[in-house]
């Protein structure tokens, strides 16, 4: 979801009054909340059973848990015992011991938090900066300019979110190569992702330019707003492309364990955008949106060249990766690895946007006040998603790093720790959210009707936040194993086979109010979380680690000496069993 676009709806909400609004929907009382709570408890209780069923029906010979295996006579093959890499089974004491190992505040937990907390801060600063920029444009240039800017951001965001799948691959396969100490390949992955992103972004500028004014007119905007939006397309797409490049550079710096620096630079970028827009609009009376976006574009170029390349190069951080980053072009095998990882991520993000738009359509069917309330609620949901995304990025990098390093036990532990952190932060965030139930609605809108509709959603939103957080972090853990295709298929199935149909039945047929949409989201997140947690439980971490290590090794051998590939691939990588002690020494 895009906060810039949603801000337009929030501004409209402040101007509309629903004092005499008569709802045509049914209020379910506490029924949906009670049902959702029972489903949540059932999901927690039923997860072990799902794992057992999954182990029987869906564990392959290599233990990857990615496809069904039909056995004769219903008997499990003996390899299942070897494929099982779940937590210890030595009775209650062993389970408690492993649970303590998961929740213990050790080196790995500190490393996850050291990655996640700066990402959470930078994401929230991004949202705040976007809202401030829109407020400045709205108050000093005009509502038409604000609408044009918001709609260009919203419409081009469809292609932008899809193409960001290229950049997102740096977290996963880049961390795998870094963990395998194949620094040349790490640089090649980062460069291939960035180049593919730019090459695919260029045609979108021409595409949106030719149809932007037509889309705006079709949506009912005036000719002046449509022309303003069309004139803004090229410079905004260029700005968005540079923003994606900066994101890729910062992800690369985070992968090579320079995450504090990368997040500081990212936050400075957002502050610079706000400062420059305020300076040109308030001080120099700039009234052209194109000029403002060009100024932000120049700022992005400066930060990319100086903050993300020159300074890290001068500090020696890029020395080990210089051949991959700046040497000859990446091989087709590298591009293929990036493409295989990027496509599931791209389609996952695109279909996530599609799910939200479908739910928005259902809200509009319920009535104008419901649509305005749903648009306002999206502001709250974006804040929750930024926290989830930060923890997910941290878990993805740590899991991929350990698997590339041939540390399957540490990768598994990092995955479980990440889901535990997500659960705790989800509870913490929901508790804070519920404590603001008398404050937040009045801050978001002055309309009493919308305030009450928001207040009715608070309990279900708080519960859904926890299920969403755990489920999406489990998604990134499976993705960190190099299986984003599986993770995305499961998430899409839950979205379009559960969330959207349930939402449609409850709103269109039963005419239940907005609680039905949040309930449907919660149902989809619970099922997705159960399926993805089952995938994590069934994973043969050792087999996955060896597979990734061999892939990294093959790429390195092919790059250094093609004639030596046959001999190098015959030896299997050694699994590190004392990785935890090594991490402790490294941290000290």
Number of C-alpha atoms within 10 A of each C-alpha: 20 18 23 24 22 22 22 23 21 21 17 14 22 14 11 14 15 13 10 7 12 10 14 11 16 13 16 13 10 13 10 18 20 12 13 21 16 12 17 21 11 12 17 14 11 13 17 15 13 16 21 14 13 18 24 19 17 20 26 20 16 17 24 22 24 17 13 14 15 14 11 8 6 9 9 16 12 9 13 16 10 12 22 20 20 14 14 13 10 8 8 10 11 13 14 12 11 16 14 11 14 22 15 13 11 12 17 22 19 13 17 23 18 14 25 24 17 19 27 21 16 22 22 18 17 19 18 15 21 18 19 17 19 23 18 17 24 18 11 17 18 13 17 18 22 24 24 24 26 21 22 23 22 18 16 20 19 17 17 23 22 20 26 24 24 28 29 23 30 31 25 29 30 30 31 34 31 26 26 24 18 22 23 20 27 30 26 27 27 26 25 25 27 23 16 16 21 17 11 15 20 14 11 18 19 13 13 20 18 13 11 23 22 17 17 21 15 11 10 10 16 13 13 13 21 25 16 21 28 20 17 23 25 19 19 24 26 18 21 21 25 21 21 24 23 26 21 25 22 26 26 25 21 23 27 20 17 16 20 17 16 25 24 16 19 24 19 16 23 22 15 17 22 20 15 17 23 20 13 16 20 14 9 9 12 17 16 15 23 19 16 20 21 16 16 26 22 13 19 25 17 13 21 21 12 13 23 24 17 14 13 17 14 10 9 10 16 20 13 15 20 16 17 22 22 12 13 9 13 18 13 10 11 19 18 12 16 26 18 17 23 24 19 21 26 23 19 22 22 20 20 17 17 16 18 16 13 15 23 18 13 24 26 17 14 19 17 15 22 23 22 22 28 26 23 24 20 20 19 15 14 18 16 24 18 19 22 26 19 23 28 29 24 28 36 31 34 31 33 35 30 27 33 32 28 30 26 26 22 24 30 27 23 26 29 24 22 32 25 17 23 27 21 15 20 24 18 13 18 21 13 12 18 16 11 13 17 11 12 16 22 15 9 20 22 15 19 14 20 27 21 13 19 24 16 18 22 20 17 22 24 22 21 26 24 25 25 25 28 29 28 25 31 30 28 29 35 26 28 29 29 25 20 24 19 18 25 24 14 17 24 20 14 21 25 17 12 18 24 20 13 19 26 20 15 19 23 14 9 13 17 20 23 27 27 26 25 26 24 25 27 26 25 27 27 25 23 27 27 23 23 26 26 22 25 24 23 24 25 23 26 24 19 21 29 21 18 24 26 21 18 22 23 18 20 19 18 16 14 11 9 12 10 12 17 12 9 15 14 9 9 12 16 12 18 16 13 11 18 17 11 12 14 12 10 9 11 7
